[in-house]
Amino acid sequence: MGFIRRQEIQLAIKFLVWRYQKANLSVPEHSDLEQQAGNIVDEAHRIARERGSNVLSIIKELASDFKKK
């Protein structure tokens, strides 16, 4: 895994933890968070390719929506 990908996953994990805490939900184990974050980053890259948007803004949007699923 490359440096940038690791940084994107760590950023997505931070957003997920923040969203779980904000919603007063228990934060899953780190391995589960990494899996969720990996899915978010993959989805963000797919959307960015389609829209030509900024990956960071898409990660924020997906992280806020992901806990609702």
Secondary structure, DSSP 8 states (H G I E B T S, - for coil): --HHHHHHHHHHHHHHHHHHHHTT-----HHHHHHHHHHHHHHHHHHHHHH---HHHHHHHHHHHHTT-
